[in-house]
């Protein structure tokens, strides 16, 4: 609970920093009109993403709903965890993808969906699968979709503002002293870059928090650590193509579905797997000392 509270405060601080960055960009360009346009466009786009995120993500993975008769073990495990958390039963889906992966989506527990791939069902033991499902349910219970939607909206506002100010110097008359060509260039590059870095930090914080919350829910951090090792080997061996709707839903998955190497690792929404495993192993030591 303390770890969850800490991550919640950190997420709030990062969102506050991102909001402050928007105000700085707006003040720098002096474009109150452009700022209003950017806010409306970005919030409108992200509102659609927020309310339809589950359908977008499920369609991207070609997921199909499964009944309890088709997947009795999956239903039994999710029902047990949802009951322990005093939450409603989510909708369950299976993706035909061979890569081992899983994700949860939905704006709240009443509109939640959990999806696992055929690859993960064939790879993990029942104990490891239970740990993964606990992680995914924790994303829903922690209201991660709302947090990521807000972060995405704010980052989108900054990027839109910088682009708008570059092509249309907003909010300045001919007599005003604008930021100059170098100022525009710096804001065009550094503004969106800073927004992206903060958004990535929020996404990585969410993964750490879901790992910890999921381990608390299942009482089995070592099972999740073991599952993450297997999943990471599988995603690296069977990477998905970074194209189409997959690129906008990859952050929802328990591991990065793409092959990220070198500089690409710096811009991954997922923290390094070895760090996630190390935290879970340390958490297991804490459980043993109780």
N, C-alpha and C positions, 0 to 999 in steps of 0.2 A: 504493500500500500504506500509506503514511504517512497519507493522507487517510482511508482506511478505518479505520485504527487509531484516529485521532482521533475519528471519529464513533462508533466502538464505545465508547470511553471516555466520550464525552458521553452516549450512550444509557444506559450503566450508571449514570452520575451522576444522570441524570433519574429513572431507576427507583428509585434510592436515595432521592432526594428525595420521590418519591411514597410510598414505603414509610414514610418518616419522618412524612409528613403523616398517614398512617393511625394511627400510634402517637400522634400529638398529638391527633387527634380522639378516639381511644379513651380517652386519659388525661383529656381535657377532660370527656367524659361519664361517665367512670368505669365504663363498661359492659363488663366483661369478657365477660359472657354474650352481650350483643349483638354484641360484636366477633367472637366465635367463630361466631355465626350468620351474620353478614355475610360472613366469610371463606369459610365452607362454601358459602353460596348463590352468591356471586360466582365462586368458583373452579369450582363445579359447572357454572354456566352457561357460563363461558369455556372449560372443558374440552370441552364439547360443541361450542362454536364452533371451537375449535382443531382437533379431529379431523374436523369436518364442514364446515370453512370453504370447501373447494374446491367441494363440491356446492352449498352455499348460494349462493356467488358465481356459479357457472356457471348455476344455475337462474334467478337474478335477471336475467341477461342473455340468457336463452333460448338459451344457447350449445349447439351441436351438435358432436360429435367429427368430425374430418375425417381421411380416410386420405391416404396419400402420393400415391395416384393422383389424388385430388381437389385436393390443394394441393402439388404437387411443389416449387415454389419456396420455400414456407413451410417444408416439411420439410427441404429442403437447407440453408437458412440456419440453422435452429435446430440441426440436426445438426452443422453446422460449428462453431457457437459452443459447443455442449455438449462437443464433442470437444476444442476448444481449452482449455476449462476443466476437462477430465478429469472430467466429470459425466455421469450417465445422461441419456438422451433423455426429455424430458417428454412428457406427453400434449398434443395440440394440438386446439384448439377454435376455431370461428368463430361469432360472434354476428351475427344478421341486422340489428343496429342500424345505422342510417345514420350516426350520430355517430361520428367517428373517435376510437377509444380502444383501450386494451389493458390487460391485467392478467395477473399470474401469481399462483398460489395453490398451497397445499400446504405441509404442515408441514416437509418436507425434500425434498432433490433426488430421493429415491426415490418420493415421492408428489406430484410437481409437475405442474401443468397450466398451460399458457400459452394465453390466449384473445385473439384480435384481432377487431375488428368488421369488417363488410363495408365500412363507411365508411373505415376506415384503410387497408384493402387497395386501395381505389380512389383514394386520395389521395396516398399516399407513393410515392416512387421506391424501387427495390430497395435502394439504399444507405441511405436513410432508414429503411426498414422493418427492415433489419438492425440499425441503431443502436437502434431501439425494442425489438427482441427482446433485444438485449444488456442493455438496462436492465431488462427484465422478468425475465430469467434471473438477473440480479444480485440481485434481491429474494429469490429462492429461495436462492441460494448464500450470501447474507448472513444467512440465517435470520430474515428480517424478520417472518414470520408468528408465530414464537415471541415475538419482542420485542413486537409489537403486541398479542398475546394477553395477555401478562403485564401490559402497561400498561393494557389494557382491564379486566382483572380487578381490579387495584389501584384504578383510578378507580371501578369499580363498587362496591367495598367502601366507599370513602369516601362515595359518594352514598347507599348503603343505610344506613350508620351514621347519617348526618345525618337521614335521613327517619325511621328507627326511633327515634332519640332525641327527635325532635320529638313524635311521637305517643305513644311509650311511654318515659318517662324511665328509661332502663336503668341498672342498677347503683347506684342511689341510694336510700337510705332516706328517710323523711319528715324525719328530723333532720339529714340531710346538707345542706350548702350547695352547691346545684347551680350551674351557670353563670348561672342566671336567664333570664328571657324574652328579653332582648336577646342574651345569649350564645348561646342556642339559635338565635335568628333569624340571627345572624351566621354560625354554623357551618352552618346549613341552606343558606345562600346561598353563603358564601365557600368552604366545604369542597369541594363539588362543582365550583364554578367553578375553584378552584385545581387540582383533579384534571384537569379538562378542559383547562386551559391547558398543563399538563405533558404530558398525552397528545398534544395537538396538536403540541407541540414535538418529541416523539419521532417522530410521523408525518412531520413536515417534515424532521427529520434523516435519516430513512430515505430520503426522496425524493432529497435531495442526495447521499446515499451511493450510492444506486442509479445516479444520473446519472454519478457519478465512476467507479464500478466498471464500469458498462456501457461507458463511453467507453474505459476501460483494456482491457476485453475485446475490443472491436471495433477499437480504435486509431483511432477516428474521432469525436472529440467534436463537430466541426462538423456532421456528419450528424445527430447527435442534436439539436443546437441548432436546425437547420433543421426537423427533424421536429416538435419541440416547438412551434415557432411555428405551423406548419400545424395541428397538433392543437388548439392553444388557440383558434385562429380558428374551427375546426370545432365545438368544444364550446360556444363562445359563440353560434354561429349555430344550432346544433341541440341545445339543452340537454335533458336528460332530466328527467322529473318526479321531484322528491324524495319518493318514497313507497315503501311496501312494503320488500322486502328490499334494494332499491337503496341505501337510506340506510345500511344496515349494511355494504355492500360497496364504497361509493364510494371509501373510502380506499385500496383496492387498485389503483385505476386510475391510469394514467400522468398523467392530468389530471382535475381535478374535473369530473364529468359534469353538474353542476348549474350554473345561472347564479348566481354569487355576486357580489353588489354591496354596496357600502357596508359596514355593520357585519358582514354575513355573511362578508366576506373575512377578518375577524379570527378567525373560528372555522372556517376552511377547513383541512382536513388537508393540503392541498398548499401549498407555498411559492409566492410570486409568480413567475409564469412568466418575467418579465424578469430576475429574480435567477438563476433556473436557467440561462437562456441565457447570461447574463453570466459565470457560473462556468465553463460549458463553453467559452466563447470564450477565457477566460483559460487554461483547461487546454490548449486547442489551441496557444496561444502557447508554453506550456511544452513541448509535444511538438515544436514547431518548433525550440526552442533545444537540444534534445537532440543 
